Amino acid sequence: MESVVKTDNKGRKKVLNACTEPCAIEKGMRLIGGKWTASIIYHLKDEPVRFNDLTRMLGGASKKMIDQRLKELESRGMVIRKVISDRPVAVTYELTEFGHSALNILEQLRVWSESNKL
């Protein structure tokens, strides 16, 4: 629901139907807006990726940070963690259908960023 803003006769603005909870954009940003979160989703777009390969792809992120973000994405139903070997332990991460649904937004963000030389 969009807010309606009215200006009174003294030039003051008043919001008539202000949100009492986070708006849809804020809710979406909470899901994919954390540091490294969008990059992780983007790197998982094509196929399952092993943890160490993902850390190499992300370069500047620490293993602890990547692990934290992957756990958040898994708890939100955006990523699936699969154990592929017990000794040594090896896991892959892949996007769920819900995770894949964020890719269009991220692609638009990438295009917007590149077109504006950000």
C-alpha positions in Angstrom: 0.0 0.0 0.0 1.4 3.4 -1.0 1.3 6.2 1.5 -0.8 9.3 0.7 0.9 12.6 1.6 -1.2 15.8 1.9 0.0 19.3 2.4 -2.0 21.6 4.7 -2.6 25.3 4.1 0.7 26.1 6.0 2.8 23.9 3.7 3.3 21.1 6.3 3.2 17.6 4.9 1.2 14.9 6.6 1.1 11.2 5.8 -2.5 9.9 5.9 -2.0 6.2 5.8 1.5 5.7 7.2 2.8 2.1 7.4 2.9 0.6 10.9 5.3 -2.1 9.8 8.1 -2.3 7.3 7.1 -1.8 3.7 7.6 -4.4 1.0 10.9 -2.9 -0.2 12.3 -3.0 3.4 11.2 -6.6 3.8 12.9 -7.5 0.6 16.1 -5.7 1.5 16.1 -7.5 4.8 16.2 -10.8 2.9 18.9 -10.0 0.3 20.4 -6.7 1.4 23.0 -7.9 4.0 26.6 -7.6 3.2 27.7 -10.3 0.7 24.2 -11.8 0.6 23.3 -10.7 -2.9 26.7 -11.7 -4.2 26.4 -15.2 -2.7 22.9 -15.6 -4.3 24.3 -14.4 -7.6 27.3 -16.8 -7.5 24.9 -19.7 -6.8 22.7 -18.9 -9.9 23.9 -21.6 -12.2 24.7 -24.7 -10.2 25.6 -26.0 -6.7 28.9 -24.6 -5.4 31.2 -26.0 -2.8 32.0 -23.8 0.2 35.7 -23.3 -0.6 34.9 -22.5 -4.3 32.4 -19.9 -3.1 35.0 -18.3 -0.8 37.4 -18.0 -3.8 34.6 -16.4 -5.9 33.9 -13.8 -3.3 37.5 -12.8 -2.7 37.1 -10.1 0.0 34.7 -11.9 2.3 35.9 -13.9 5.2 35.0 -17.6 5.6 33.2 -16.7 8.8 31.1 -14.0 7.0 30.2 -16.3 4.1 29.3 -19.1 6.5 27.0 -16.7 8.5 25.3 -15.5 5.3 24.8 -19.0 4.0 23.2 -20.0 7.3 20.9 -17.0 7.1 19.9 -17.8 3.5 19.3 -21.5 4.5 17.1 -20.5 7.4 15.1 -18.2 5.1 14.5 -21.0 2.6 16.6 -19.5 -0.1 19.6 -21.9 -0.1 19.9 -25.7 0.4 23.0 -27.1 2.0 24.0 -30.6 0.8 26.7 -32.8 2.4 28.4 -34.6 -0.5 31.2 -36.3 1.5 31.8 -37.2 5.1 35.6 -37.6 5.0 36.8 -35.1 4.4 33.6 -33.1 5.0 32.5 -31.5 1.8 29.2 -29.5 1.2 27.6 -27.7 -1.6 25.1 -24.9 -1.6 22.4 -24.3 -4.2 19.5 -22.0 -4.6 16.0 -23.1 -3.9 13.1 -21.9 -6.1 12.6 -19.0 -3.7 16.3 -18.2 -4.0 16.1 -18.3 -7.8 13.2 -15.8 -7.6 15.6 -13.1 -6.4 17.9 -13.4 -9.4 15.8 -11.1 -11.7 16.0 -8.3 -9.1 19.8 -8.8 -8.7 20.3 -8.8 -12.5 18.4 -5.6 -12.8 20.5 -4.1 -10.0 23.7 -5.2 -11.8 22.6 -3.6 -15.0 21.5 -0.4 -13.2 24.8 -0.2 -11.4 26.9 -0.8 -14.5 24.9 1.7 -16.6 25.4 4.4 -14.0 29.1 3.5 -13.6 28.7 2.9 -9.9 
